[in-house]
């Protein structure tokens, strides 16, 4: 039996928790009551289109607006429990940017249960949330793990840092649950004419889409004196990109943005036809973890077509081979990075153990690979749909910036773009445009994959 002292101690702690919860709820209600949407925010929040794209300058309140939109969806309720998702480029960025805003907007209540470990909120049915609800912050880094659940509202923050297939292949189907007809809000500032640019222009093609663009000189949200100082002290391209939301300014430090913009302008990003009678080259790139990217190539007149690609996260060779096999391609060459480790137990050895004989491309240092690949890109074409991640990966592939030295390093930012750029570089450093035996396959008798006869 608890002693009288223990009972009093428990009651005191219970009272303290209740007082803290009440104070947090009062702060949350004060925050919600004091927050008045700016005109652009009010316009976007009030629009009825299913897909909304907001290209707004830094400090315009994009994330604050997006969190409000998600919570509005929870408060509206519906026949099914609302499930709303905030998708960031990484989980760390999502937490740093949005988690405190979520907690402030929702407040503290016995009906609301926060999970700080997986950045989720479970909400029981109550007056404010008539259908209950679930809110979660997710990372696009391993987006393939998020398949299988419905989503009623989705925010994609900093769209250009998220692989296009995260929405196309995973979250767009999640919005299609019967009775839900989920909605999506795309927010960000541009990193050149890429993924966000394409989403922005969808408003001209479909009544389901609406787009907004607002730069800092038009909005008046940043004081004129402060804005003038930013313009005077920031690098010109950074100012144009971050504050003037200029789509024509490429990502800082990008290696292939110029070449990929040229590919888009010249019509080399297009629907491509796979010719069953023509052999295929498969170009492999292995990430630091178990991520693998394979791009598929065919010669077509004076061009080489990148007509398909596979990106597998946390996979093994057998699973990948099954997916390649299902494509039914006649593969004559399998190429891997020239600096792959050899010997028992290596990934090269694992691939060969299941019948895939990977030929190693030239072994070049990092910058030599870049300079070798750039001129080849002018002869490559890319399938606009099946190779969307390849296209965006190449366009966003960029050098790491050293803040102390104020210079770009001779190595890339290691994110999702690395695998796609690496796979293309493997092909480019192996490809010889003057080769006359393109259609002559390398026959590996033990190949498990289908190959040319």
Secondary structure, DSSP 8 states (H G I E B T S, - for coil): ---HHHHHHHHHHHHHHHHHHHHHHHHHHHHHHH----HHHHHHHH---SEEEEEE-TTS-HHHHHHHHHHHHHHH--SS--EEEEEESSHHHHIIIIIHHHHHHH---TTEEEETTTTEEEE---SSSTT-EEEEEEESTTGGGGTT---SEEEEESGGGS-HHIIIIIIHHHTT-TTT--EEEEEE--SSSSHHHHHHHGGGT-TTEEEEEE-HHHH--S-HHHHHHHHHHS-HHHHHHHTS--TTS--TTBSSHHHHHHHHHTT-EE-----TTS-EEEEEEE-SSS-EEEEEEEEETTEEEEEEEEEESS--HHHHHHHHHHHT--EEEEEE-TT---STTSHHHHHHHTT---EE-----HHHHHHHHHHHGGGEEEETTTTHHHHHHHHH-BEEEETTTTEEEEEE--STHHHHHHHHHHHHHH--TT-S-TTS----TT--S----
